[in-house]
Amino acid sequence: MRRIPGLLSNLVTASVAPVVPAISTLPFLPPAWAPFREDRSEAVAWTGLSAADLRPATDRIRSDRDPGPAAGGGAS
C-alpha cells in the first residue's frame, strides 16, 4: 500500500521539477533586460560589434528565438 503514495510523490516531483526553473527565469527574458545584460556582460567586447550594431542584432536574434505573433502581426 505504501507504493502508491511513493509513486504519486515521484510523479509530482518529476512534473514540477522542470516548471520551477522555467518560471524563475521568466522575469529575465523580456526585451527590457537586454540592454542591461549586454552592458553588464561587455557584449561589445565579446562580439566585436559596435554598440550601435549590437542592439539591432540582439533584437533580430530574440525575434527569431522567442515565440509570439508573426512579424506582420497576422498568421501566415
N, C-alpha and C positions, 0 to 999 in steps of 0.2 A: 504494500500500500504506500510505502514511502517513495517509491519510484515515480509516481505521478507528480507530487509536488516538486521533486528534484528536476524532473524533465520539464515541467512548466517553468520553473525558475531559470533553467538553462535557456529555454526558448525565449523568454522575456529578455534575458541578458543579451542574447545574441541579436535580438531585433532592436534593442535600444542602443547598443554599443556604437554602431555607425552613425546614429542620429545625433548623439551628443556632440562629437566634433564638427559635424556639418552645421548644426545650429550655432555653435560657439564661434565659427568663422564668418558667419553671415554679416556681422557689423563691419568687417574689414573689406568686403567686396564692393561696396558702392563706389562709383567713379569719384566721389568727393574725396576719397582717401588716396587716389592715385598720385596727385602732386606731392602729398606728404611722404608717401612711400618712396617716390622717385628721388626726392631731395635727401631723405634720410639714408637711402642705400647708395647714394652717389652714383645713380644710374648713368649720368652723363659720362663719368669717367670709365665705367664698366663697358658701356656700349660704343663709345666713340662718336655718338651723335651729339649734335649741338642741343642746347636746351630748347631752342625753337623747333627742332625736328623731333625731339623725344616725345613730347606730349601727343602730337598727332599720330605718331607710330604706336604709342601705347593705346590710344583710343581705337585705332584700327584693330589691334590685336584683341582688345577687350570686346569689340563688337563682333568679331569672328568667334570668340570663345563663349561669350555669355548668351544664354538663351533669352529669347524675347521676340517681339514682333519683327516682321521682315523689314528691310531697310526702307521700303516705300510706305510703310505703315499699313499695308494690306497683305492679305495672304497671296502667295504665288502658286 
